[in-house]
């Protein structure tokens, strides 16, 4: 079986892969994450996912141990009115972003890519997230919690900001950072199964008497 490497330092992506019982190692290599001129958000996240996976593969030592390596890269973008909302630069930026998201529906685009020495595949998943109207006090308290400081779009749906979300259409795991249904399908193309090393439970079914 191929060895899977995750080209991401995101604890959320590590947790999601662990959730579906897929063993992996981590291999991260830096890339330029700036958008290209006139690049669409979908093209942007797919290019970055592929670039992360390709850079991770290139960083592996070319030995027999890594000949069958498969590297997974992913990227997530929060998009409002066609504009990518990145991580906040400071408090004022975060408050402005959260005010923009308040009471509105935005897109979350997550791309996942798998790269080996022979082939590469990728997929982009689009989800629609609707926030209820937020008060200024809530927005300021959320910033003070520290949670939005390292999050694209200034929020984490898996954390405190779950109370902001009134509706979700699409993949919850993709909004967190890795679309598990689509990731499992891509892993299967490389003969990497999910649910590896699960404990075996024996059950005795009592007869009806």
C-alpha positions, 0 to 999 in steps of 0.5 A: 500500500502507498504511504500517504503524506499530508502537505499541511500543518493544519491541525483540523486537516490532521484530525479529519484524516484521523477521523476516517482512520487513514494513517499518514505522515506529514511533509510540508514545503513552502509555496507562494500563496498569492493569487494570480492576476484575474484568477478565479477563487475556484482556480486559486484553491485548486492551484494551491492544493496541487502546488502544496501536494507537488511541493510536498512530493518534491521535498521527499527524499527520492529513495525506495521508501518514498517511491510509492508516496502519495501526497495530499494537499488541500486549500480552503477559501471563504468567498463573499461577492467574488472576493476571497476573505483571507486570514485577518491582518489585525482586529479592525480587519477581522471586525470588518470581515465578520460584519460583512458576513453577518446576516448573509450567505457566503461560499466556502471553496475547498480543494483537495489534491493527491499527487504521486510520482506517476499521476495527480488528481484534484477536486473542488467542493463548494459549500454555502454558509449562511450567518444569522445577523451578528451583534457588534458585541458578539463580533468583538467578543468572538475576536477577543476569544482568539479563535478567528486570528488564524482562520480564513474568513475570520471564523471556524465553523467547528469552534465557537462560531458554530452559533453564527451559522443558521444554514449550511448547504454542502459539506461540513467537513469541507468547510472545516478544511477537508471534504471527507467524502471526496477525499475518500473517493480520491484516496481509493483511486490510489488504493488507499482505503479508509477505516484502516486499523479499526478495532474489531468488536465481537458481538453476541446476538442474543436469541429471541426466546 
